[in-house]
Every structure is written in C-alpha cells, then in structure tokens.
Amino acid sequence: MNNITLFGQGNMAQAIASRLQKSNQSYTFVSAQDTATTLGEIVILAVPYGAIHSIVEKYKEFLKGKVVVDITNPVNFTTMDGLVVDADSSASQLLAQMLPDSKVVKAFNTNFAGTLASDEAITVLMASDDDQAKATLAQAFTGSGLVMMDAGSLKRSRELEAIGFLQITLAIREQISWTGGFRLVK
Ligand SMILES: NC(=O)c1ccc[n+]([C@@H]2O[C@H](COP(=O)([O-])OP(=O)(O)OC[C@H]3O[C@@H](n4cnc5c(N)ncnc54)[C@H](OP(=O)(O)O)[C@@H]3O)[C@@H](O)[C@H]2O)c1
C-alpha cells in the first residue's frame, strides 16, 4: 500500500480519491490553509495551474525524492484559445525544472473529473522521464478500474496537454459530455 498525498479537495482530487478507494490505497488531503510536514511517496497536485508555484515554494524540500503528479491543464481562461505555456513546452516540464530532485509525472489531465468518478474502465495517460515513477503510480491504481498507460518521456506532456485542451474544447462546444472523453482502443 502506498501513502498518497492529494493537494486540493476539488473535483479532480475527489474523483482520483474515489479510484484510490477502489485500489485500497491510503491517502490524505492537503489544503491551501494546511502546513503539512510529511508527504506521501506519491504527491498528486490536484490544484489549478496557478497554484502550482506557491505549492512548490512552500514544499520544495518535502517534495525531494517524491513522485510528483501534475494533472493540470494550463488553459488560458481569458482567451480560451490556447495554453499559457509555450507551444514547445508544458506545465509539467516547467514543474520539473522547479523540482529537479523530484520525479515529475504528467497524468490524469486527459480525463474529466466526471469520467474518473464513474465506474468506467478508462485510460490514464502518463508521461515522465522516470520509468520507475510511472510504474509506482500505475501500481497505486491497480484494481481501481483505470488503465494506466505509459505515453513516454516528460516531453510528451506537451501532447497530453494539447489533448486535454482539445477535449475541453469538445465539451464546451457540446460535442461530448463532461462525463465523456477520448477512449483508447488497443
Ligand atoms: N475538472 C476536470 O475535469 C479536470 C480534468 C483534467 C485536469 N484537471 C485539472 O485538475 C486541476 C484541478 O481541477 P479541479 O476541477 O479539481 O478544480 P477545483 O474543483 O476548483 O479544485 C481545486 C482545488 O485546489 C485547491 N487549492 C487551490 N490552491 C491550493 C493550494 N495552494 N494548496 C492546496 N490546495 C489548493 C482548492 O481549494 P479551495 O477551494 O480552498 O481554493 C480546491 O480544493 C486543474 O489544474 C485542472 O486543470 C481538471
């Protein structure tokens, strides 16, 4: 059993926690008001992109050696016409630069909270330069009904964030529902 810390208690944190219950994992939530002194081996940042910097500032030392999971879609909410990160970069690559001693994994950003909270057997795409970190994350969700798929190096976060944004666009345009999403067929 892994000890998992979830930053945030919103839609995504609750949906991911519901899957962790299915895989019999223990987890704790950390809110913005908390000052946690110990963090789990896996730390899932289920917070808005804009909150990432302050969490890194506060917890950088505690995040050393941890599997740090970035689930953000850094959408430009002013224009709704792109991401706030450069086209040749990604939120996760920027996070990895801020946390050189952590094992950053991009995951869950291509899954809507409503879809994750269902019982659907859905695919979660992971990107990281650390294969063991991806394996650790996948192992934590064994039995959760999620299919954890290795999408390659952390550079692939750029593509995962593009897919996340496209999926949001489809839902806003009411082409799919907020409990829908892309399905992968092997
Ligand atoms: N919703 C989706 O379907 C979906 C899908 C894929 C990816 N994502 C990504 O997942 C992330 C979370 O989305 P969400 O829909 O779950 O948002 P949400 O429902 O608004 O929840 C965000 C949570 O983050 C907390 N928070 C903010 N700053 C924090 C800090 N410094 N420390 C700890 N907690 C903090 C908020 O607490 P307060 O309420 O107290 O501010 C809230 O509990 C976003 O980056 C989003 O892009 C969302």
The ligand as a Tripos MOL2 file, in Angstrom:
@<TRIPOS>MOLECULE
LIG
   48    52     1     0     0
SMALL
NO_CHARGES

@<TRIPOS>ATOM
      1 N1        -12.1600   19.1450  -13.6430 N.am      1 LIG1
      2 C1        -11.6870   18.3460  -14.6070 C.2       1 LIG1
      3 O1        -12.4550   17.6140  -15.2610 O.2       1 LIG1
      4 C2        -10.2150   18.2980  -14.8880 C.ar      1 LIG1
      5 C3         -9.7400   17.3410  -15.8030 C.ar      1 LIG1
      6 C4         -8.3570   17.2060  -16.0310 C.ar      1 LIG1
      7 C5         -7.4780   18.0500  -15.3510 C.ar      1 LIG1
      8 N2         -7.9670   18.9770  -14.5000 N.ar      1 LIG1
      9 C6         -7.0040   19.8240  -13.7790 C.3       1 LIG1
     10 O2         -7.0770   19.4510  -12.4200 O.3       1 LIG1
     11 C7         -6.7760   20.5610  -11.5970 C.3       1 LIG1
     12 C8         -7.8760   20.6910  -10.5410 C.3       1 LIG1
     13 O3         -9.1140   20.8930  -11.2100 O.3       1 LIG1
     14 P1        -10.4800   20.7410  -10.4030 P.3       1 LIG1
     15 O4        -11.5520   20.6990  -11.4370 O.co2     1 LIG1
     16 O5        -10.3990   19.6620   -9.3930 O.co2     1 LIG1
     17 O6        -10.5400   22.1620   -9.6720 O.3       1 LIG1
     18 P2        -11.3980   22.5570   -8.3810 P.3       1 LIG1
     19 O7        -12.6040   21.7010   -8.2640 O.co2     1 LIG1
     20 O8        -11.5610   24.0380   -8.4470 O.co2     1 LIG1
     21 O9        -10.4230   22.1910   -7.1680 O.3       1 LIG1
     22 C9         -9.2030   22.8310   -6.9820 C.3       1 LIG1
     23 C10        -8.7600   22.5470   -5.5680 C.3       1 LIG1
     24 O10        -7.4450   23.0690   -5.3790 O.3       1 LIG1
     25 C11        -7.4080   23.6580   -4.0990 C.3       1 LIG1
     26 N3         -6.2630   24.5410   -3.9880 N.ar      1 LIG1
     27 C12        -6.0300   25.7330   -4.5930 C.ar      1 LIG1
     28 N4         -4.8210   26.2040   -4.2290 N.ar      1 LIG1
     29 C13        -4.2750   25.2930   -3.3880 C.ar      1 LIG1
     30 C14        -3.0480   25.2050   -2.6660 C.ar      1 LIG1
     31 N5         -2.1220   26.1650   -2.7520 N.pl3     1 LIG1
     32 N6         -2.8210   24.1220   -1.8770 N.ar      1 LIG1
     33 C15        -3.7380   23.1440   -1.7880 C.ar      1 LIG1
     34 N7         -4.9350   23.1630   -2.4390 N.ar      1 LIG1
     35 C16        -5.1900   24.2240   -3.2240 C.ar      1 LIG1
     36 C17        -8.7530   24.3260   -3.9930 C.3       1 LIG1
     37 O11        -9.0340   24.6980   -2.6680 O.3       1 LIG1
     38 P3        -10.0290   25.9640   -2.3860 P.3       1 LIG1
     39 O12       -11.3650   25.5530   -2.9160 O.co2     1 LIG1
     40 O13        -9.9580   26.0900   -0.9020 O.co2     1 LIG1
     41 O14        -9.4250   27.1140   -3.1200 O.co2     1 LIG1
     42 C18        -9.6380   23.1860   -4.4920 C.3       1 LIG1
     43 O15        -9.8640   22.2240   -3.4740 O.3       1 LIG1
     44 C19        -6.6470   21.7820  -12.5190 C.3       1 LIG1
     45 O16        -5.2840   22.0450  -12.7420 O.3       1 LIG1
     46 C20        -7.2930   21.3140  -13.8230 C.3       1 LIG1
     47 O17        -6.7110   21.9040  -14.9590 O.3       1 LIG1
     48 C21        -9.3050   19.1380  -14.2540 C.ar      1 LIG1
@<TRIPOS>BOND
     1     1     2 1
     2     2     3 2
     3     2     4 1
     4     4     5 ar
     5     4    48 ar
     6     5     6 ar
     7     6     7 ar
     8     7     8 ar
     9     8     9 1
    10     8    48 ar
    11     9    10 1
    12     9    46 1
    13    10    11 1
    14    11    12 1
    15    11    44 1
    16    12    13 1
    17    13    14 1
    18    14    15 2
    19    14    16 1
    20    14    17 1
    21    17    18 1
    22    18    19 2
    23    18    20 1
    24    18    21 1
    25    21    22 1
    26    22    23 1
    27    23    24 1
    28    23    42 1
    29    24    25 1
    30    25    26 1
    31    25    36 1
    32    26    27 ar
    33    26    35 ar
    34    27    28 ar
    35    28    29 ar
    36    29    30 ar
    37    29    35 ar
    38    30    31 1
    39    30    32 ar
    40    32    33 ar
    41    33    34 ar
    42    34    35 ar
    43    36    37 1
    44    36    42 1
    45    37    38 1
    46    38    39 2
    47    38    40 1
    48    38    41 1
    49    42    43 1
    50    44    45 1
    51    44    46 1
    52    46    47 1
@<TRIPOS>SUBSTRUCTURE
     1 LIG1         1 GROUP 0 **** ****
